[in-house]
Amino acid sequence: MKRLLTMFCALAALTGSPLFAQDNGAAMAEVVRQLRLTADRMEGQLPASDIADMRRQADDLERENKLGAFSASSAPPVSKRAAERIAAEHGGRLDWLDQHPACVGYGWENYRTFRLASGDRDAERDVLCQRAFGNYAAYMAGQRAGDFAGSDALREAYDKAAHAAVDFFERRTGG
């Protein structure tokens, strides 16, 4: 399970923020390949459900990569209102929850399928992380479709839900 957590951390580091307009498509394809190889290697060492989750996540990431989710062209234009406030509060990042341990392993790409499988397995925490990243996924889908009308509301909803997840995590861990 420690290897799995390490892999998710590496994945989060590779995907980076869509605001930085990097073309990570090739790197993401390599991450998908490595995730599948790791699932194959770990078969028999991890529960079958964990292996199935790894393969599902690889499929989800591959699908998103084919849609251009990690390419420079998918970097959305950023409005100044909510984006400036959120970025100012979180070191320049709109997707700041990616960097927080409250929802480690979660991302807007995998929030539908990922579940905490070790450590603090709390259903409420899962729901809070899913809600936050669901809002960010909706924001990104709108940006890719060219629908910018709801951008501020979705960013605000993400930020509010992310704060709720962090607050819950900090109450649970005392941190």
C-alpha positions in Angstrom: 0.0 0.0 0.0 2.9 2.3 0.7 4.0 1.9 -3.0 0.5 2.8 -4.1 0.5 6.0 -2.0 4.0 6.9 -3.4 2.7 6.3 -6.9 -0.3 8.6 -6.3 2.0 11.3 -5.0 4.2 11.0 -8.1 1.1 11.2 -10.2 0.0 14.4 -8.5 3.4 15.9 -9.0 3.5 15.0 -12.7 0.1 16.4 -13.5 0.8 19.8 -12.1 -1.6 22.7 -12.3 -3.4 23.3 -15.6 -2.7 27.0 -15.1 1.0 26.5 -16.0 0.2 25.6 -19.6 2.6 22.6 -19.7 2.1 19.8 -22.2 2.1 16.8 -20.0 0.4 14.4 -22.4 3.5 12.3 -23.0 4.4 12.3 -19.4 0.9 11.3 -18.5 0.9 8.4 -21.0 4.1 7.2 -19.2 2.4 7.5 -15.8 -0.5 5.4 -17.2 1.9 2.8 -18.5 3.8 2.7 -15.2 0.5 2.4 -13.2 -0.5 -0.6 -15.3 2.9 -2.2 -14.9 2.8 -1.7 -11.2 -0.7 -3.2 -11.0 0.6 -6.2 -12.9 3.6 -6.5 -10.6 1.6 -6.1 -7.4 -1.0 -8.7 -8.4 -1.0 -11.3 -5.7 0.6 -8.9 -3.2 -2.4 -6.5 -2.9 -6.1 -7.3 -2.7 -7.8 -7.8 -6.0 -10.0 -4.8 -5.4 -6.8 -2.6 -5.1 -5.4 -4.0 -8.3 -8.8 -3.4 -10.0 -8.8 0.2 -8.7 -5.3 0.8 -10.1 -6.4 -0.4 -13.5 -9.6 1.6 -13.4 -7.6 4.7 -12.5 -5.2 4.0 -15.4 -8.1 3.7 -17.7 -9.6 7.0 -16.4 -6.3 8.8 -16.8 -5.8 7.4 -20.3 -9.2 8.6 -21.3 -8.6 12.1 -19.9 -5.2 12.2 -21.6 -6.8 11.4 -24.9 -9.3 14.2 -24.4 -6.3 16.6 -23.9 -6.8 17.2 -20.2 -3.0 17.3 -19.7 -2.0 19.3 -22.8 -1.1 22.9 -22.9 -4.1 23.6 -25.1 -6.5 22.6 -22.3 -5.2 25.3 -20.0 -8.2 27.4 -19.2 -8.4 31.2 -19.4 -8.6 32.5 -15.8 -11.0 35.1 -14.7 -9.6 37.6 -12.2 -12.3 37.5 -9.5 -12.4 34.1 -7.7 -9.2 33.0 -9.3 -7.1 35.8 -7.9 -8.5 35.4 -4.4 -8.0 31.7 -4.3 -4.5 31.8 -5.9 -3.5 34.6 -3.4 -4.6 32.5 -0.5 -2.9 29.3 -1.7 0.5 30.1 -3.1 -0.6 30.8 -6.6 -2.6 27.6 -7.1 -6.3 27.2 -7.9 -6.0 23.4 -7.5 -4.4 23.8 -4.0 -6.1 20.8 -2.5 -3.8 18.6 -4.6 -1.0 19.6 -2.3 -2.8 19.0 1.0 -2.7 15.7 2.9 -6.4 15.9 3.6 -7.3 14.4 0.2 -4.0 12.6 -0.7 -4.5 10.5 -3.8 -7.6 12.3 -4.9 -7.6 14.5 -8.0 -10.2 16.0 -10.4 -9.3 13.2 -12.8 -10.0 10.3 -10.4 -12.3 11.5 -7.7 -15.2 9.3 -9.0 -13.2 6.0 -8.5 -10.6 6.8 -5.9 -11.2 5.9 -2.2 -9.0 6.1 0.8 -7.7 2.6 1.3 -5.3 2.9 4.1 -4.7 5.1 7.2 -7.7 7.2 8.1 -10.5 5.5 6.0 -13.3 7.8 6.8 -16.4 7.8 4.7 -17.2 11.4 5.5 -13.7 12.4 4.4 -14.1 10.6 1.2 -17.4 12.4 0.5 -15.8 15.8 1.3 -12.8 15.1 -1.0 -15.1 13.8 -3.8 -17.3 16.9 -3.5 -14.3 19.3 -3.8 -12.7 17.5 -6.7 -16.1 17.0 -8.4 -16.5 20.8 -8.4 -13.0 21.2 -9.8 -13.8 18.6 -12.5 -17.0 20.4 -13.4 -14.9 23.7 -13.7 -12.4 22.0 -15.9 -15.0 20.4 -18.1 -16.6 23.8 -18.6 -13.3 25.3 -19.5 -12.5 22.6 -22.1 -16.0 23.1 -23.6 -15.5 26.8 -23.8 -18.3 27.5 -21.2 -16.8 30.2 -19.0 -20.1 31.5 -17.6 -20.0 29.4 -14.4 -16.3 29.5 -13.8 -16.3 31.7 -10.8 -19.1 29.8 -9.1 -17.5 26.5 -9.7 -14.1 27.7 -8.4 -15.8 29.1 -5.3 -17.6 25.8 -4.8 -14.4 23.9 -5.1 -12.6 26.3 -2.7 -15.4 26.0 -0.1 -15.6 22.2 -0.4 -11.8 22.0 -0.2 -11.7 24.0 2.9 -14.5 21.8 4.4 -12.3 18.7 3.7 -9.2 20.3 5.2 -11.1 21.5 8.3 -12.5 18.0 8.8 -9.1 16.4 8.3 -7.5 18.8 10.8 -10.2 18.2 13.4 -9.7 14.4 13.0 -5.9 14.5 13.1 -5.5 17.4 15.5 -3.4 19.3 13.0 
